[in-house]
């Protein structure tokens, strides 16, 4: 069964799927092509007749990924600024809304992958789920002379999508005053960045950051160096020259810059991340959070225990451990000793996982929660510790593994590779999904099953650990956390 809904720009027609309605590929901004390449998102022109919204639109231009989560080929097009809506009904019930920002290191991904299917949220909990595409890589974040917003356009795309939701979601059964913005990895970096920007105020009331916090933006100097190298590689002298290139030429140059950016990029940062930009993002988000920005927004945040096993970090041998850790810290030994104090005599690879996970994900999340508490901000912290059975257990609780648990998509295509078992851990997924539902609906992730989940406060550091036996823990991995004080 198909269904039509009116928007500010014209009618759209979606379809029923699994007992809910899907409206897919709806443009929230004009095609960022031609003179609009490297420009901020532009308004969509109204259309006549009815827009077919029964199929997902093309994804943002991207190079094939190399990881387990992004190795598949995708159909991309520069005209990619669309969103998808999964809703129980287009009535006037004013349901809570979750807007999901996909991850992928700001260079891969799409809002349409099966892991992000909002059916369970919509069908069982009466929540409207919106997923979005936004510009990636150089097209979304390269800092180009004479294009003043070019270093942050991908983030401005995300804010444009939130604006569209604010103006239209009521017609899809959603409440524009009850919007939660959520994301994982680069999607969580995105949520943190959006929280730090004045242009987003009033567009959402809650936030969820999964494996990402407020450290991952780059400085103007880094962005300008990356943009300069991009232009030099393609022989471009001006913005107009770049606008005349094919997308494939841009992507090839993007890859070249990524492979040759060690000389000017900070540890853990890629050259096409959002950059500090006057009038939009005035500092690193963590620095703005320390001044109280965004403290009025309830936040659910957390990380996975073994994030970096996804990239093979647990294979680092003992003889290379200290040298490898110098990618993160000048003096590795105090960090190694702290990890051993918390976890006992573990392998060199496990130490590498713990320290790199702390550097990139856990410590930034803790610092974000600490900064917010000092200004009265409420933050709930989790640790995801369900261990994958895949590859003889080598993945552990790796990066991205928590997504299908939170969405209730444990049986979705592609999850079997990560879970490594046909015996789905629904006992963990049901508990975690219910907490996300509670937060989206009420602004607090406590449930009858979990009991009271207190906010993260420096005095006790209460963290909900999702595992085979989910429980509330106090101050997890304390020695490792203390080892980073003044270092991150």
Buried (B, 14 or more C-beta within 10 A) or exposed (E): EEBEBEBEBBBBBBBEBEEBBBBBBBBBBBBBBEEBBBBBBBEBEEEEEBBEBBEBBBBBBBBEBEEBBBEEEBEBEBBBBBBBBBBBBBEEEBBBBBBBBBBBBBBBBBBBBEBBBBBBBBBBBBBBBBBBBBBBBBBBBBBBBEBBBBBBBBBBBBBBBBBBBBBBBBBBBBBBEBBBBBBBBBBBBBBBBBBBBEBBEEBBBBBBBBBBBBBBBBBEEBBBBBBBBBBEBBEBEEBEEBBEBEBEBBBBBBBBBBEEBEEBBEEEBBBBBBBBBEEBBBBBBBBBBBEBBBBEBBBBBBBBBBBBBBBEBBBBEEEEBBEBBEEBBEEBEBBBEBBBBBBEEEBBBBBBBBBBBBBBBBBBBBBBBBBBBEBEBBBBBBBBBBBBBBBEEBBBBBBBBBBBBBBBBBBBEBBBEBBBEEEBBEEBBBBBBBBBBBBBBEBBBBBEEBEEBBBBBEEEBBBBBBBEEBEBBEEBBEBBBEBBEEBB
